[in-house]
Structures are given as structure tokens and as C-alpha cells.
């Protein structure tokens, strides 16, 4: 496919790409800049769009001013950067508010009404109503009357309406913020790509299972954020618990892109259980630490435990040897023990 302009963004397109073109469905140019005034790792856009066929050329821009601050020999930081690249390429593929009017339906014509606006939690929100996304969202949330899948309703022009709504699904590749733990390429995004009409086939095998908000019903999607569900929390009572997916010790707070009053448990960067450099995995000596107490709180049913104690006298000392904490859900909690691994709970008088 030949490129018909001189530049792709601010990238000078080679002459051969303008005369003979490349044997590719989508040709991506990559450039690096040193932008010390902007805090971003990468950005992307399509540069040439063919009506009915979709993007043919795109540009990915890496900001070395931020990337050089990363420790890319660390697998986790490298994985996070790869996540960002996949995220940006997906925007090129068609996940953008400006591109939705260009999507084509199963009969090859633009959708008559691919989005609607509805007030959710007192915020005007854009909902995606295209068929595959809507069908998947209704089944996922267990809400057969859902009229559309909410898009991000907060943020600047690059974030708002061009990502999934952060309040109701988190850790998805196409949330507006980078996941601090594990990102999932879910059926929401594969079905969006299917609804663009640009691609003959979408490989469903790349879908990853998500559970955030799954089966929680219409009220969860459209109503108030209730702390009785595992997805939301109360910062006054739910500090130092594990995050939703139990990736590590978390803080209960309203995220950058959450609706007001909707607090989630966000894992602290230094407390990811599966990170070999995590504070949680640096327990060669016995320690009395605040985060250890936080972990055990996620294992014990606090109400039942406290009923047996004199509340005025309670001060817990938690001693752990290579503790391996597991939790099935918010109601079913237990400690997994192996040889020479135990947890003692001692009341100090």
C-alpha cells in the first residue's frame, strides 16, 4: 500500500513508500524523541485511513526522556512497556472516539448510532452500542438490559471516550492508565476490533479471562459504587488489604480515572507478591512489620476473630516464615501452609 503524503505525523516518509509502497496491511513507523516536558512513554496514531478498509499506515512515538528512566533489564518494567506499545497499536487499529464513525457494520455501511450518551453516577458518559461489544458486555456483567458499554468519562482529550471506563473494569489493556500489576486483553477489546468491520477475522485465542465486575449486574455498571462488593473499598476501613486479583498489598483510593466516590484497591509498586524485587519477597529474617499485619488481615475474618478478644487489649504480633497467603474471595479466606511455613497470632498484654 502506497503512502500518499509527505509525512506521517512529523515523521518523514521514505520515498519508496510513496512510489511503490509496502506489502503490508498495516505499516507502522517508529520514531524516538527526547521530550522532557511531557510525561508519557509512548503515543500512537494512524496517518492514512482508507474508507471501508481502515488504517493503512501508523506512527508510534517513544519518549526517551521517560523510557531511559526505566530499568529495562527488569522483566516487569519491560513487560509494562510492551503493554503500553500494544495499547497504542490498538488505538491505531481503531479504538478511538474519532474513529467510531468510520467503523462499518456487517452490511458494509457505517453504524446508524454506534454510541449514545447517558448519565452514569451523575456524569455524562458515552456508551458503545455496537453489536458484538454490547452482547459481550451484557453476558459479562449479567445485565441483559444494558444499552451500551461505558467508555472512559474522565480525563483529557486523549483519554476520555477512547478507553474502557476504569470504574467498572480494571487491569484491561485498554484502560486509560497502565496497570500496576497484570493487564488483560479481554473480550471487550477483541469484540471492539470485530465491530470496527476492518478485519476479516479476530483471533479469539488471544482473549484473556477477566473477573473484575463479572456477573455483578446492571446496578454495578450504572449505579453507585458499593463497598459491599470486592471491586470497591472504603479508605476508612479497608487499608492494607490485597488488591482485587491478590497481586499484592494495596491502598484504597480513588484512581486517576475513577468516578468520584468510587474507591479501589491499588497495589503499591513495591508490594507486588510475584515481583522478586518486592518488599514482600525480602523476608529472610523474622520481622514485625506493618505490611505483614496487612496481609494477615486479608486472611482472617476480622469480625469473628475480634469477638473472641478483649478489644482494648489487642495488639497483634505477626510472625511469618516464608508466608504464602492465598484467598479465594472476600468471604472465603485461609492460609496455605507448607513444611516449616506457619503463622502465629499472639496477643500481647
C-alpha positions, 0 to 999 in steps of 0.5 A: 500500500502506497503512502500518499503524503509527505509525512506521517505525523512529523515523521518523514516518509521514505520515498519508496513508500510513496512510489511503490509502497509496502506489502503490508496491511498495516505499516507502522513507523517508529520514531524516538524523541527526547521530550522532557516536558511531557510525561508519557512513554509512548503515543500512537496514531494512524496517518492514512485511513482508507474508507471501508478498509481502515488504517493503512499506515501508523506512527508510534512515538517513544519518549526517551526522556521517560523510557531511559528512566526505566530499568529495562533489564527488569522483566516487569518494567519491560513487560509494562512497556510492551503493554503500553506499545500494544495499547497504542497499536490498538488505538491505531487499529481503531479504538478511538472516539474519532474513529467510531464513525468510520467503523462499518457494520456487517452490511458494509455501511457505517453504524446508524448510532454506534454510541449514545450518551447517558448519565452514569453516577451523575456524569455524562458518559458515552456508551458503545452500542455496537453489536458484538461489544454490547452482547459481550458486555451484557453476558459479562456483567449479567445485565441483559438490559444494558444499552451500551458499554461505558467508555472512559468519562474522565480525563483529557482529550486523549483519554476520555471516550477512547478507553474502557471506563476504569470504574467498572473494569480494571487491569484491561489493556485498554484502560486509560492508565497502565496497570500496576500489576497484570493487564488483560486483553479481554473480550471487550477489546477483541469484540471492539476490533470485530465491530470496527468491520476492518478485519476479516477475522479476530483471533479469539485465542488471544482473549484473556479471562477477566473477573473484575465486575463479572456477573455483578449486574446492571446496578454495578455498571450504572449505579453507585459504587458499593463497598459491599462488593470486592471491586470497591473499598472504603479508605476508612476501613479497608487499608492494607488489604490485597488488591482485587486479583491478590497481586499484592498489598494495596491502598484504597483510593480513588484512581486517576480515572475513577468516578468520584466516590468510587474507591479501589484497591491499588497495589503499591509498586513495591508490594507486588507478591510475584515481583522478586524485587518486592518488599514482600519477597525480602523476608529472610529474617523474622520481622514485625512489620506493618505490611505483614499485619496487612496481609494477615488481615486479608486472611482472617475474618476480622469480625469473628476473630475480634469477638473472641478478644478483649478489644482494648487489649489487642495488639497483634504480633505477626510472625511469618516464615516464608508466608504464602497467603492465598484467598479465594474471595472476600468471604472465603479466606485461609492460609496455605501452609507448607513444611516449616511455613506457619503463622502465629497470632499472639496477643500481647498484654 
